[in-house]
Amino acid sequence: MKRIILIILSLLLFCLTLVSLSIPSVAYESADGLWSYSLNSGKANITAYHGSASKVVIPATIDGYNVELGGTVFSPIDIQAKNIIVSEGITKVAFGRNIYIETVKLPSTVIEIGNYAFYDTPLKEINFPDNLKTIGKGAFLRSDYPGSVALPDSLTVIGEEAFRESGIKEIYVPGSVDEVPSYCCYCCDALEKVVIAEGVKKIGGFTFVGCSSLTEVYIPKSVIDINQYAFQYNSSTNVVIYGYKDSVAESFAEDNNIKFVAIKPVTGVSLSPAEITLASGNTAQLTCTISPSDATNKNVTWKSSKPSVATVNSTGLVTSVSEGTAVITAKSEDGGFEATCTVTVHDHSYTASVERAATCSLEGIMRYTCSCGDTYTKPINKTAHKYTSKVTTEPGCTTPGVKTFTCSGCQTYYTESINPTGHSITSSVTKSPTCTEKGTRHYFCTKCEYNYDETIPASGHNMTSSVTKAATCTEDGTLHNYCTRCTYSYDSVIQAEGHHFGNWTTVSPATKTREGKEERSCSVCHETETRSIPAEGKLSSATITIKNNPGKRTLNYRESIVLTAEVSGQASGDKVVWYVNDKKYGEGNTFEYGELKANITVKAVLVDKNGNEYFNTEEKDLADEEKIEVKSDFFTKLIAFFKGIFGGNPVIKQ
């Protein structure tokens, strides 16, 4: 509850402060159109930037007026850029509640960071110039700045709430400041370490309240007043105060139940080396030694007197930038002891001169001399030999020659082999080949005595032919073959071509009992060929009848019938096939059909053993047919029904 009340009171105090801020009323536009500003005591107070660059350089003057950055919470400087560079000459900066700024580069001329300068900004990086004297009230209030803050020894005033609710992790307060003011680091959740240098006298109320990550606080002997609420309500139980025995810091820790560790003080600092010379762009590592070796706080801060000449990082690594001299200072957090190293950055400017000229057999010497007196030499490569060449041995067809190269300067020489020229071969025919005999070609070199003979293959007969007797469809012909270059000849047979018959044409068609005839003729010699067409059926003198066939008869419903076929003149293997309504029903001389319910036509047909029908001389098939009608009125069906129950329906045998 107390914490909530304190926060509410703080917010009320903050709002009252904001109400008192003044807002400039008259705005001007710069001649280049990039800036809006108001005039305050003859200085151009920038209010807005109209460009689109993400990296903005704020000029030292606008339209002849010196620039001052005096933004407020209610009237922040409207610069929609992440990266800001403030030019040399500007002495005061304050951007107000700007929601864009992430990095700020301040010049050495800035002596004041104004009230609420970076209030509620997404700040990630900023430098604190060596000449800075004042950090205004709420300067970094609620900013995201996540770094370690090492405030310069030039600083004399830190305003209340300067780093309140910001993202800082460590802070070093120099001895040039009399007081760490009230609410300075109030509710800095990420703050882990605080180092207060010798010279600070007072720590105000609620300065480190709500710093939940705080574990280390170094308080010097010079602090004689610590407000009783300086560390109140911290959620962390790991805060340790490092101080001197019998100091106010020790008493405060005991009174507030905070762990206290007595500091073994630093008595001196030394740097090695004390002087270094570097060329631009090079680096050198300095080693800082703290005395005594078991001092509690061995941390030091590093600073370059001229960063434009040489810079130094947090580990003492020096980087040369440009020619000149800079002093690197290492200062102990405990006691403020200092040690220095003088860094000279010098870029040699050498003039080259030939000390000894090079020849083709001896290296030369080039001497390089700097204006500072430094000198060194480099060898000059030997000059190339100047060779002339001459053939000292001529090459032959199969033997190599020799070419000698001699230097005109030193008379050294070397030789190279010349490839053999190879034979220059020509040829002539000494014996011409015939159709059946080989010939000879003689080859010889025109430059030496090398020669050889090559056999020319026999040319073979060059045959042609002529027909002495043409072949016909049925007789062979004769072809006479002969060589055009000699008397060789022979005859060969031309095979008869055979007839070229067309399609068969029907002369007389076949019937069921009589053969037909068809013929075709050769398109070359017109010879005719005939063949017979088989009869469609078989002629027979046999007869077949259905016994007692009336041609048509009537039966009652569900009566059965048995028929018998009578055949005369039947050949061996012949058989009778029965059809009912033109559908094959069975085979054999007897036909039986049970329980008739509809009209049927029964046909008996005589066929041979293969099932082929017989025909008579009138080309009619050998068959007999009988139609049977079925009486199927109601009463007939009723009678058939009862007959079926009491004794069955009769079978009629014809």
C-alpha positions as CSV (number, residue, x, y, z in Angstrom):
1,M,0.0,0.0,0.0
2,K,2.8,2.4,0.9
3,R,4.4,1.7,-2.5
4,I,1.1,2.6,-4.3
5,I,0.7,5.8,-2.3
6,L,4.3,6.8,-3.2
7,I,3.7,6.2,-6.9
8,I,0.5,8.3,-6.9
9,L,2.2,11.2,-5.1
10,S,5.1,11.0,-7.6
11,L,2.7,11.1,-10.5
12,L,0.9,14.2,-9.1
13,L,4.2,15.9,-8.6
14,F,5.2,15.1,-12.2
15,C,1.9,16.5,-13.6
16,L,2.3,19.7,-11.6
17,T,5.7,20.1,-13.1
18,L,4.4,19.6,-16.7
19,V,1.7,22.2,-16.2
20,S,4.3,24.8,-15.5
21,L,6.1,24.2,-18.9
22,S,5.8,26.9,-21.5
23,I,5.0,26.2,-25.2
24,P,6.5,28.4,-27.9
25,S,3.8,30.1,-30.0
26,V,5.7,31.6,-33.0
27,A,7.1,29.1,-35.6
28,Y,9.5,29.8,-38.4
29,E,10.5,27.8,-41.4
30,S,14.2,27.4,-42.4
31,A,15.4,28.7,-45.7
32,D,16.1,25.1,-46.9
33,G,12.6,24.0,-45.9
34,L,13.9,21.2,-43.6
35,W,13.2,22.7,-40.2
36,S,10.6,24.5,-38.2
37,Y,11.9,26.6,-35.2
38,S,10.9,29.2,-32.7
39,L,13.2,32.0,-31.4
40,N,14.1,32.1,-27.8
41,S,16.6,34.7,-26.5
42,G,18.1,35.0,-29.9
43,K,18.5,31.2,-30.4
44,A,16.7,29.0,-32.9
45,N,14.8,26.4,-30.8
46,I,14.0,23.6,-33.3
47,T,10.4,22.3,-33.2
48,A,10.2,20.0,-36.2
49,Y,12.1,18.2,-39.0
50,H,10.4,18.0,-42.4
51,G,12.8,15.6,-44.2
52,S,12.4,11.8,-44.6
53,A,16.0,10.6,-43.7
54,S,16.2,7.9,-41.0
55,K,19.6,9.4,-39.9
56,V,19.4,13.2,-39.2
57,V,22.2,15.6,-38.5
58,I,21.0,18.6,-36.5
59,P,22.9,21.7,-37.7
60,A,24.6,24.1,-35.2
61,T,23.0,27.1,-36.9
62,I,19.8,27.7,-38.9
63,D,19.3,30.9,-40.9
64,G,22.2,32.5,-38.9
65,Y,20.8,31.6,-35.5
66,N,22.6,29.3,-33.1
67,V,20.6,26.2,-32.5
68,E,19.2,25.0,-29.2
69,L,17.2,21.9,-28.7
70,G,14.5,22.7,-26.1
71,G,11.7,20.1,-26.6
72,T,9.2,19.5,-23.7
73,V,6.8,16.7,-22.8
74,F,3.9,18.7,-24.2
75,S,5.8,20.1,-27.1
76,P,8.4,17.5,-28.2
77,I,10.6,18.1,-31.2
78,D,8.9,16.5,-34.1
79,I,11.7,14.4,-35.7
80,Q,10.5,11.2,-37.2
81,A,13.9,9.6,-37.4
82,K,15.6,6.8,-35.5
83,N,19.2,8.1,-35.6
84,I,20.2,11.6,-34.5
85,I,23.6,13.3,-34.7
86,V,23.9,16.7,-32.9
87,S,26.5,19.1,-34.5
88,E,29.4,20.7,-32.7
89,G,28.5,24.1,-31.2
90,I,25.1,23.1,-29.8
91,T,25.3,23.4,-26.0
92,K,21.8,22.2,-24.8
93,V,19.6,19.3,-25.9
94,A,16.1,18.2,-25.0
95,F,13.8,16.4,-27.4
96,G,10.8,15.9,-25.1
97,R,8.5,12.9,-25.6
98,N,9.8,11.8,-29.1
99,I,8.6,8.3,-29.9
100,Y,11.1,7.7,-32.8
101,I,14.6,8.4,-31.4
102,E,16.7,5.3,-30.9
103,T,20.4,6.5,-31.1
104,V,21.8,10.0,-30.3
105,K,25.4,11.2,-30.9
106,L,26.2,14.3,-28.8
107,P,29.1,16.6,-29.5
108,S,31.7,17.8,-27.0
109,T,30.1,21.2,-26.8
110,V,26.9,19.9,-25.1
111,I,27.0,21.0,-21.4
112,E,23.3,20.4,-20.6
113,I,20.8,17.6,-21.2
114,G,17.6,19.5,-20.4
115,N,14.5,18.6,-18.3
116,Y,12.6,15.6,-19.8
117,A,15.1,15.5,-22.7
118,F,14.4,11.9,-23.6
119,Y,11.2,11.3,-21.6
120,D,9.4,8.1,-22.7
121,T,11.6,7.6,-25.8
122,P,12.7,4.2,-27.3
123,L,16.3,5.3,-26.8
124,K,18.9,2.5,-27.2
125,E,22.2,4.3,-27.4
126,I,23.6,7.7,-26.3
127,N,27.0,9.2,-25.3
128,F,27.7,11.5,-22.4
129,P,30.2,14.2,-23.6
130,D,33.3,15.0,-21.4
131,N,32.2,18.6,-20.9
132,L,28.6,17.7,-19.7
133,K,27.7,19.7,-16.6
134,T,23.9,19.2,-16.1
135,I,21.4,16.4,-16.5
136,G,18.0,17.9,-16.0
137,K,15.0,16.7,-14.1
138,G,13.4,13.5,-15.6
139,A,15.9,13.6,-18.5
140,F,15.7,9.9,-19.1
141,L,12.4,9.2,-17.3
142,R,10.7,6.1,-18.7
143,S,13.2,5.8,-21.6
144,D,14.1,2.4,-22.9
145,Y,17.9,3.1,-22.7
146,P,19.3,-0.3,-21.8
147,G,23.0,0.6,-21.3
148,S,25.5,1.1,-18.6
149,V,25.7,4.8,-17.7
150,A,29.2,6.2,-16.9
151,L,28.6,9.9,-16.2
152,P,31.7,12.2,-16.9
153,D,33.7,13.8,-14.2
154,S,32.7,17.2,-15.5
155,L,29.1,16.7,-14.3
156,T,28.0,18.8,-11.4
157,V,24.2,18.5,-11.3
158,I,21.8,15.6,-11.7
159,G,18.1,16.5,-11.6
160,E,15.5,14.6,-9.7
161,E,14.0,11.6,-11.5
162,A,16.8,11.8,-14.1
163,F,16.8,8.0,-14.8
164,R,13.5,7.1,-13.2
165,E,11.7,4.0,-14.6
166,S,14.4,3.7,-17.3
167,G,16.0,0.5,-18.7
168,I,19.6,1.2,-17.4
169,K,21.6,-1.7,-16.0
170,E,24.5,0.1,-14.3
171,I,25.3,3.6,-13.3
172,Y,28.5,5.4,-12.3
173,V,28.0,8.7,-10.4
174,P,31.2,10.9,-10.5
175,G,32.6,12.7,-7.4
176,S,32.0,16.0,-9.1
177,V,28.3,15.7,-8.1
178,D,27.3,16.6,-4.6
179,E,24.1,14.6,-4.4
180,V,22.4,11.6,-6.0
181,P,19.0,13.2,-6.1
182,S,15.6,11.9,-5.0
183,Y,13.9,9.5,-7.3
184,C,17.0,9.4,-9.5
185,C,16.7,5.7,-10.3
186,Y,13.3,5.1,-8.9
187,C,11.7,1.8,-10.1
188,C,14.6,0.9,-12.6
189,D,13.7,-2.8,-12.8
190,A,16.8,-3.7,-14.8
191,L,19.3,-1.8,-12.6
192,E,21.9,-4.2,-11.2
193,K,24.9,-2.2,-10.1
194,V,25.5,1.4,-8.7
195,V,28.9,2.9,-8.2
196,I,29.1,6.3,-6.4
197,A,32.5,7.9,-6.6
198,E,34.4,9.6,-3.8
199,G,33.2,13.3,-3.5
200,V,29.5,12.6,-3.5
201,K,28.0,13.7,-0.1
202,K,24.3,12.8,-0.2
203,I,21.8,10.2,-1.5
204,G,18.2,11.5,-1.7
205,G,14.9,9.9,-0.8
206,F,13.4,7.1,-2.9
207,T,16.5,7.2,-5.1
208,F,16.8,3.4,-5.5
209,V,13.3,2.3,-4.5
210,G,11.7,-0.4,-6.6
211,C,14.9,-1.5,-8.3
212,S,14.1,-5.2,-8.2
213,S,17.3,-6.4,-9.9
214,L,19.7,-4.3,-7.8
215,T,22.5,-6.4,-6.1
216,E,25.6,-4.1,-5.8
217,V,25.9,-0.6,-4.4
218,Y,29.3,1.1,-3.8
219,I,29.1,4.0,-1.4
220,P,32.3,6.1,-0.6
221,K,33.4,7.6,2.7
222,S,32.5,11.1,1.4
223,V,28.7,10.3,1.6
224,I,27.5,11.7,5.0
225,D,23.8,11.6,4.4
226,I,21.6,8.7,3.1
227,N,17.9,9.3,3.2
228,Q,16.1,6.7,5.2
229,Y,13.8,5.9,2.2
230,A,16.7,5.7,-0.4
231,F,16.4,1.9,-0.7
232,Q,12.9,1.3,0.7
233,Y,10.4,-1.3,-0.8
234,N,13.0,-3.1,-3.0
235,S,11.6,-6.5,-3.8
236,S,15.1,-7.9,-4.1
237,T,16.6,-9.5,-1.0
238,N,20.1,-9.7,-2.6
239,V,21.2,-6.0,-2.3
240,V,24.7,-5.6,-0.9
241,I,26.2,-2.3,0.1
242,Y,29.9,-2.0,-0.4
243,G,31.5,0.7,1.7
244,Y,34.2,1.7,4.2
245,K,34.3,0.5,7.8
246,D,32.8,2.9,10.3
247,S,31.2,4.9,7.5
248,V,27.7,6.3,7.1
249,A,27.1,3.5,4.5
250,E,27.8,0.8,7.2
251,S,25.5,2.4,9.7
252,F,22.7,2.8,7.1
253,A,23.1,-0.9,6.1
254,E,22.9,-2.0,9.7
255,D,19.9,0.2,10.5
256,N,18.0,-1.0,7.4
257,N,18.9,-4.7,7.6
258,I,20.9,-4.6,4.4
259,K,24.0,-6.8,3.9
260,F,27.2,-4.7,4.2
261,V,30.7,-5.6,2.8
262,A,33.6,-3.6,3.9
263,I,35.7,-2.3,0.9
264,K,39.4,-2.8,0.8
265,P,40.2,0.5,-0.9
266,V,42.2,1.1,-4.0
267,T,45.5,2.9,-3.3
268,G,46.9,3.4,-6.8
269,V,46.5,2.7,-10.6
270,S,49.2,2.2,-13.3
271,L,49.1,1.7,-17.1
272,S,51.3,-0.3,-19.3
273,P,52.7,0.8,-21.7
274,A,52.8,4.5,-20.8
275,E,53.5,5.5,-24.4
276,I,52.6,3.9,-27.7
277,T,52.9,5.0,-31.4
278,L,50.4,3.6,-33.9
279,A,49.7,4.0,-37.6
280,S,46.1,5.0,-38.5
281,G,43.6,2.1,-38.1
282,N,45.8,0.0,-35.8
283,T,45.1,-1.2,-32.3
284,A,47.0,-1.7,-29.1
285,Q,45.9,-3.3,-25.8
286,L,46.6,-1.3,-22.5
287,T,47.0,-3.2,-19.2
288,C,45.7,-1.5,-16.1
289,T,47.1,-2.6,-12.7
290,I,45.1,-1.9,-9.5
291,S,46.9,-1.6,-6.2
292,P,46.5,-3.5,-4.0
293,S,45.8,-6.6,-5.9
294,D,43.1,-7.7,-3.5
295,A,41.2,-4.4,-3.6
296,T,37.4,-4.9,-3.5
297,N,36.5,-2.8,-6.5
298,K,39.0,-3.1,-9.4
299,N,36.7,-1.5,-12.0
300,V,38.1,1.4,-14.0
301,T,36.6,3.8,-16.5
302,W,38.5,4.6,-19.7
303,K,38.6,7.9,-21.5
304,S,40.4,9.4,-24.5
305,S,41.3,13.1,-24.5
306,K,41.0,13.2,-28.3
307,P,38.6,10.5,-29.7
308,S,39.3,12.0,-33.2
309,V,42.9,10.8,-32.8
310,A,42.5,7.6,-30.8
311,T,39.6,5.8,-29.0
312,V,39.5,3.3,-26.2
313,N,36.9,0.8,-25.3
314,S,35.8,-0.6,-21.9
315,T,38.6,-3.2,-21.8
316,G,41.5,-0.8,-22.6
317,L,41.8,-1.6,-26.4
318,V,43.1,1.5,-28.1
319,T,42.2,2.2,-31.8
320,S,44.1,4.8,-33.7
321,V,41.9,7.1,-35.9
322,S,44.0,9.9,-37.4
323,E,47.4,11.6,-36.9
324,G,48.0,13.4,-33.7
325,T,48.5,12.8,-30.0
326,A,45.8,11.7,-27.4
327,V,46.0,10.8,-23.7
328,I,44.2,7.7,-22.6
329,T,43.1,7.8,-18.9
330,A,42.2,4.9,-16.8
331,K,40.3,6.0,-13.6
332,S,39.4,3.7,-10.7
333,E,35.8,3.6,-9.6
334,D,37.0,3.4,-6.0
335,G,39.0,6.4,-5.0
336,G,39.2,8.0,-8.4
337,F,42.9,7.2,-9.0
338,E,44.2,7.8,-12.5
339,A,46.9,6.6,-14.8
340,T,47.6,7.7,-18.3
341,C,49.1,6.5,-21.6
342,T,50.2,8.9,-24.4
343,V,49.2,7.7,-27.8
344,T,50.9,9.1,-30.8
345,V,49.3,8.4,-34.2
346,H,51.7,8.9,-37.0
347,D,51.3,7.7,-40.6
348,H,54.8,7.3,-42.3
349,S,55.3,9.1,-45.6
350,Y,58.2,7.4,-47.3
351,T,60.3,8.6,-50.3
352,A,61.8,5.8,-52.4
353,S,65.3,6.0,-54.0
354,V,67.3,3.4,-55.9
355,E,70.4,2.5,-53.9
356,R,71.6,-0.1,-56.3
357,A,70.2,-0.8,-59.8
358,A,69.2,-4.3,-60.6
359,T,70.8,-6.3,-63.5
360,C,69.9,-9.6,-65.1
361,S,72.4,-11.4,-62.7
362,L,72.1,-9.2,-59.5
363,E,69.2,-7.9,-57.4
364,G,69.0,-4.2,-56.8
365,I,68.2,-2.2,-53.6
366,M,65.4,0.3,-53.1
367,R,65.6,2.5,-50.0
368,Y,62.5,4.1,-48.4
369,T,63.0,7.1,-46.1
370,C,60.3,8.7,-43.9
371,S,60.3,12.4,-43.0
372,C,60.6,11.3,-39.3
373,G,63.9,9.5,-40.1
374,D,62.6,6.0,-40.2
375,T,64.1,4.0,-43.1
376,Y,64.0,0.5,-44.6
377,T,65.1,-1.3,-47.8
378,K,63.5,-3.7,-50.2
379,P,65.1,-5.8,-52.9
380,I,64.6,-4.9,-56.6
381,N,64.0,-8.0,-58.7
382,K,66.6,-8.9,-61.2
383,T,66.0,-7.6,-64.7
384,A,65.0,-10.1,-67.3
385,H,67.6,-11.5,-69.7
386,K,67.6,-10.2,-73.2
387,Y,68.0,-13.3,-75.3
388,T,68.7,-13.6,-79.1
389,S,68.3,-17.0,-80.7
390,K,70.2,-18.9,-83.5
391,V,69.7,-22.4,-85.0
392,T,73.0,-24.2,-84.2
393,T,72.0,-27.6,-85.5
394,E,69.5,-28.0,-88.4
395,P,66.8,-30.7,-87.8
396,G,66.5,-33.6,-90.1
397,C,63.4,-35.7,-91.2
398,T,63.8,-37.9,-88.1
399,T,66.5,-36.2,-86.1
400,P,65.9,-33.1,-83.8
401,G,67.8,-29.8,-84.3
402,V,69.2,-27.4,-81.7
403,K,68.3,-23.7,-81.1
404,T,70.7,-21.7,-78.8
405,F,69.5,-18.5,-76.9
406,T,72.2,-16.1,-75.7
407,C,71.8,-13.1,-73.3
408,S,73.3,-10.0,-74.7
409,G,74.0,-8.6,-71.2
410,C,75.6,-11.5,-69.3
411,Q,76.3,-14.0,-72.1
412,T,74.5,-16.8,-70.3
413,Y,72.7,-19.1,-72.7
414,Y,70.4,-22.1,-72.9
415,T,69.3,-24.4,-75.7
416,E,66.0,-25.7,-77.0
417,S,65.3,-28.8,-79.1
418,I,63.8,-28.3,-82.5
419,N,61.4,-31.1,-83.5
420,P,62.3,-33.3,-86.6
421,T,60.8,-31.9,-89.8
422,G,59.3,-35.3,-90.8
423,H,59.5,-36.8,-94.3
424,S,58.1,-35.0,-97.3
425,I,56.5,-38.0,-99.1
426,T,55.4,-38.2,-102.7
427,S,54.4,-41.3,-104.8
428,S,54.0,-42.8,-108.3
429,V,52.3,-45.9,-109.7
430,T,54.9,-48.4,-111.0
431,K,52.4,-51.1,-112.0
432,S,48.7,-50.5,-112.7
433,P,46.2,-53.0,-111.2
434,T,43.7,-55.0,-113.5
435,C,40.4,-56.5,-112.7
436,T,42.0,-59.6,-111.3
437,E,45.7,-58.7,-110.7
438,K,47.2,-56.3,-108.0
439,G,49.3,-53.2,-108.9
440,T,52.2,-51.4,-107.1
441,R,52.6,-47.7,-105.8
442,H,56.1,-46.5,-105.0
443,Y,56.5,-43.8,-102.1
444,F,59.7,-41.8,-101.6
445,C,60.9,-38.8,-99.5
446,T,62.0,-35.7,-101.5
447,K,64.5,-34.7,-98.7
448,C,66.2,-38.0,-97.9
449,E,66.5,-41.5,-99.2
450,Y,63.6,-43.0,-97.3
451,N,61.2,-45.0,-99.6
452,Y,58.7,-47.9,-99.6
453,D,56.3,-49.7,-102.0
454,E,52.5,-50.3,-101.4
455,T,50.3,-52.9,-103.1
456,I,47.3,-51.5,-105.0
457,P,44.4,-54.0,-104.8
458,A,42.9,-55.5,-108.0
459,S,40.1,-53.3,-109.2
460,G,37.6,-56.2,-109.6
461,H,35.2,-56.6,-112.6
462,N,33.0,-53.7,-113.5
463,M,29.9,-55.7,-114.4
464,T,26.8,-54.7,-116.4
465,S,24.1,-56.8,-118.0
466,S,21.4,-57.1,-120.8
467,V,18.3,-59.3,-121.3
468,T,18.7,-61.7,-124.3
469,K,15.4,-63.5,-123.7
470,A,12.6,-62.1,-121.7
471,A,10.8,-64.3,-119.1
472,T,7.0,-65.1,-119.5
473,C,4.4,-66.2,-116.9
474,T,5.4,-69.8,-117.4
475,E,8.9,-69.8,-119.1
476,D,12.3,-68.6,-117.8
477,G,14.3,-65.9,-119.6
478,T,18.1,-65.2,-120.0
479,L,20.2,-62.3,-118.7
480,H,23.7,-61.8,-120.2
481,N,26.3,-60.4,-117.7
482,Y,29.7,-58.9,-118.9
483,C,32.7,-56.8,-117.6
484,T,33.1,-53.4,-119.3
485,R,36.9,-53.5,-118.8
486,C,37.8,-57.0,-119.9
487,T,36.3,-60.1,-121.7
488,Y,34.8,-61.8,-118.7
489,S,31.1,-62.7,-119.1
490,Y,28.4,-65.2,-118.1
491,D,24.6,-65.8,-118.5
492,S,22.0,-66.1,-115.7
493,V,18.4,-67.3,-115.7
494,I,15.5,-64.9,-115.3
495,Q,12.8,-66.8,-113.4
496,A,9.3,-67.1,-114.9
497,E,7.1,-64.5,-113.3
498,G,4.0,-66.7,-112.7
499,H,0.4,-65.8,-113.5
500,H,-1.1,-62.6,-112.2
501,F,-4.6,-63.9,-111.5
502,G,-7.5,-61.5,-110.6
503,N,-10.4,-62.1,-108.2
504,W,-12.8,-65.2,-108.6
505,T,-16.0,-64.5,-110.5
506,T,-19.1,-66.7,-110.1
507,V,-20.2,-68.3,-113.4
508,S,-23.1,-70.4,-112.0
509,P,-24.1,-70.2,-108.3
510,A,-24.5,-73.4,-106.2
511,T,-27.9,-74.6,-105.0
512,K,-28.9,-76.7,-102.0
513,T,-28.3,-79.9,-104.0
514,R,-26.1,-78.8,-107.0
515,E,-22.5,-77.5,-107.2
516,G,-21.8,-74.0,-108.8
517,K,-18.8,-72.8,-110.8
518,E,-16.4,-69.7,-110.6
519,E,-13.4,-68.6,-112.7
520,R,-10.5,-66.0,-112.9
521,S,-7.9,-65.0,-115.6
522,C,-4.2,-63.8,-115.8
523,S,-3.8,-60.1,-116.5
524,V,-0.6,-60.8,-118.4
525,C,-1.3,-63.9,-120.6
526,H,-5.1,-64.0,-120.1
527,E,-5.0,-67.7,-119.2
528,T,-8.3,-68.8,-117.5
529,E,-8.7,-71.0,-114.3
530,T,-12.0,-72.5,-113.1
531,R,-13.2,-74.2,-109.8
532,S,-16.5,-75.6,-108.4
533,I,-18.6,-74.1,-105.7
534,P,-19.9,-76.8,-103.2
535,A,-23.7,-77.4,-102.9
536,E,-25.3,-75.9,-99.8
537,G,-26.9,-79.2,-98.6
538,K,-27.0,-83.0,-99.2
539,L,-29.4,-84.7,-101.7
540,S,-31.2,-87.7,-100.3
541,S,-33.9,-90.1,-101.6
542,A,-35.0,-90.9,-98.0
543,T,-38.4,-90.0,-96.6
544,I,-39.6,-89.0,-93.1
545,T,-43.2,-88.7,-91.7
546,I,-44.8,-88.3,-88.3
547,K,-46.8,-91.4,-87.7
548,N,-50.6,-90.9,-88.0
549,N,-50.0,-87.2,-88.6
550,P,-53.4,-85.5,-89.2
551,G,-51.5,-82.2,-89.8
552,K,-53.4,-80.5,-87.0
553,R,-55.0,-81.8,-83.8
554,T,-56.5,-80.5,-80.6
555,L,-55.7,-81.6,-77.0
556,N,-57.1,-80.6,-73.7
557,Y,-55.2,-78.4,-71.2
558,R,-52.3,-80.2,-69.4
559,E,-52.6,-83.4,-71.6
560,S,-49.3,-84.9,-72.9
561,I,-48.5,-86.3,-76.3
562,V,-46.0,-88.9,-77.7
563,L,-45.1,-88.7,-81.4
564,T,-43.1,-91.2,-83.5
565,A,-41.1,-90.5,-86.7
566,E,-41.2,-93.1,-89.6
567,V,-38.1,-92.9,-91.8
568,S,-37.4,-94.9,-95.0
569,G,-34.1,-95.0,-97.0
570,Q,-32.2,-93.9,-93.9
571,A,-28.3,-94.0,-94.2
572,S,-26.0,-95.1,-91.4
573,G,-25.5,-92.4,-88.8
574,D,-28.6,-90.4,-89.9
575,K,-30.8,-89.2,-87.1
576,V,-34.1,-87.4,-86.4
577,V,-34.1,-83.9,-84.8
578,W,-37.3,-82.6,-83.2
579,Y,-38.1,-78.8,-83.1
580,V,-40.9,-77.1,-81.1
581,N,-41.9,-73.7,-82.3
582,D,-38.6,-73.7,-84.4
583,K,-36.4,-74.4,-81.4
584,K,-34.5,-77.6,-81.1
585,Y,-36.2,-79.8,-78.5
586,G,-34.5,-83.3,-78.8
587,E,-33.2,-86.1,-81.0
588,G,-34.4,-89.7,-81.7
589,N,-37.4,-91.3,-83.5
590,T,-39.8,-90.6,-80.6
591,F,-41.0,-87.2,-79.3
592,E,-42.7,-86.7,-76.0
593,Y,-44.1,-83.3,-74.7
594,G,-45.8,-83.3,-71.3
595,E,-48.7,-81.2,-69.9
596,L,-49.5,-78.9,-72.7
597,K,-50.6,-75.4,-71.7
598,A,-50.3,-73.5,-75.0
599,N,-50.3,-74.2,-78.8
600,I,-47.2,-75.7,-80.3
601,T,-45.8,-76.7,-83.8
602,V,-43.8,-79.9,-83.8
603,K,-41.3,-80.6,-86.6
604,A,-39.3,-83.8,-87.3
605,V,-36.2,-83.2,-89.5
606,L,-33.8,-85.9,-90.9
607,V,-30.0,-84.9,-90.7
608,D,-26.7,-86.7,-91.2
609,K,-24.4,-87.7,-88.5
610,N,-22.8,-84.2,-88.5
611,G,-26.2,-82.5,-88.1
612,N,-26.4,-81.3,-91.8
613,E,-30.0,-81.3,-93.2
614,Y,-31.0,-83.5,-96.2
615,F,-32.8,-82.2,-99.2
616,N,-34.8,-84.0,-101.9
617,T,-34.7,-83.5,-105.6
618,E,-37.1,-80.6,-105.2
619,E,-34.5,-79.0,-102.9
620,K,-36.9,-79.2,-99.9
621,D,-35.6,-80.4,-96.5
622,L,-36.6,-83.9,-95.4
623,A,-39.1,-83.1,-92.6
624,D,-42.7,-83.5,-91.4
625,E,-44.7,-81.0,-89.3
626,E,-47.8,-81.3,-87.0
627,K,-49.6,-78.4,-85.3
628,I,-51.2,-79.1,-81.9
629,E,-53.8,-76.7,-80.5
630,V,-54.6,-76.7,-76.7
631,K,-58.1,-76.3,-75.4
632,S,-57.7,-74.0,-72.4
633,D,-61.1,-72.6,-71.5
634,F,-62.1,-72.3,-67.8
635,F,-64.0,-75.6,-67.6
636,T,-61.3,-77.5,-69.4
637,K,-58.7,-76.1,-67.0
638,L,-61.0,-77.0,-64.1
639,I,-61.4,-80.5,-65.3
640,A,-57.6,-80.8,-65.8
641,F,-57.1,-79.5,-62.3
642,F,-59.3,-82.3,-60.7
643,K,-57.8,-84.9,-63.0
644,G,-54.4,-83.9,-61.8
645,I,-55.6,-84.5,-58.2
646,F,-57.4,-87.8,-58.7
647,G,-55.4,-89.6,-61.2
648,G,-53.5,-87.5,-63.6
649,N,-54.1,-86.1,-67.1
650,P,-53.9,-88.6,-70.0
651,V,-51.0,-89.1,-72.3
652,I,-52.0,-89.2,-76.0
653,K,-49.9,-91.6,-78.2
654,Q,-50.3,-90.9,-81.9
